Amino acid sequence: MAVNARLRAFVLECPEPEKLARFYADLTGWSIDRVEDDGVALQTPAGPDLSFQLAPGYAPPSWPDPASSMQYHLDFQVDDLEAAEREALALGATKFEYQPAETCLVFADPVGHPFCLFR
């Protein structure tokens, strides 16, 4: 029997939750919903929260690297890819050298989580 579970949040581990939450709040325009001792949550407009949890000893994944433990990334659709790229870089993102497609750009957030901006 199903337990009727609903996805409440997608959680990224990181060394400084509030700092990373502010990066994503600035990138997306979403608001910080909750700040707790070991985590911060952004309220998304139509879905689960995007949350950030304190992880002492955090180590970022490698990308692209088939041997990496990275098993996810975040995708953000944007209207103007070039403007979004400039904004992401100004906020502290790093653009990966390897870019697999022309309609999508792959970045690392300030602590190394991969995310994509696409048209």
N, C-alpha and C positions, 0 to 999 in steps of 0.2 A: 504494500500500500504506500502511495506517495505521501510525503509529510507536508506537502504544499509549501515547500521552501521557495522563498523569493530572494533574488540577489539584492542585497542591501548596499554593498559597496565593492569597489575594486580597490585593493590596497597595495600601495607601493612602499616597500621598506626603504629606509634612507637614514642618513646620519643626523639630519636636521629637518624634522617634519614641517615646521612652520615656514622655513625658508623655501623648501621645495613646493609647498602649497601655494606660496605667494607667486612663485614662478608660473605655475599652471593657472592660477587665478588671473595673472596679468596676460598670459597667452590666450586664454579662452574667454575672459570676461565673466567667469563664474565667481560666485561669492563664497567666502569662507563661512562655513555653517557652524562648525564646532571646533574648539581648541581644547585639547585635554593634555594631561602631563606627558603622555607618550604618543600623541597623535593629533592630526588635524584632518578635517574633512571639508571638501568642497561640495557644494550643492550643485548638481548638474540640472539643466532645464527639463530633461525628460529621461530619467533613468537612474541607475544607482549612483551613489556618491562616488567621488574619486577621493580616496583617503591616503594619508601618508603616516606611516608608523615608524617610530624610532627603532632602529636596528643597530645596536652597537656592533662594531666589526663588519659593517656593511661593505661588500665588495661588488662593484658594478659588473654586469655581464659584458661579454665581448660580442661585437657584431661587425661583419658577418663572421661567424665562427661555428662550424658544425659541432665542435666539441664543447661549446659554451653551454652553461646551464640556462641561458635565456630561453624562455618558452613562450613569451608574449611580447607584444609591443602595442602602443596606443596609436590609433589613426584619428587624425583631425581633418575634416573637410574644410577647405577655405575657398573664398571667392577669388582672391588674387594671390597666387602662389608666390610670386616674386616679393610682394609686400609682406606676406606672412613670413617668408624666409628672413627678410631684413629684421622684422620684429622679433622673431625667435632668437636670432643671433644677438640682437641688442639686449635681450633679456638674460642671456647667458648660455643659450644652447650652443652645441658644437655640431657642425655639419660633418657627417661621415664622408670619407673620401669615396667609398664605393656607393654608387647610386644606381639601383637596379632598373629604374624606369624614368621616363621624361615627365610624366604627369604626377610624380610622387617624389618628395624629397625626404631623406632619412636623416634624423638628428639624434643627438643624445641630450637629455636634459642636464642640468648642472651637476647631477651626481651619477650620470651615465646610463639611465634608463632610455632605451631606444623609443622614438616616436616618429610618426610620419605626418607630413602635411601633404595633402593631395587636393587636386581640383575636383 
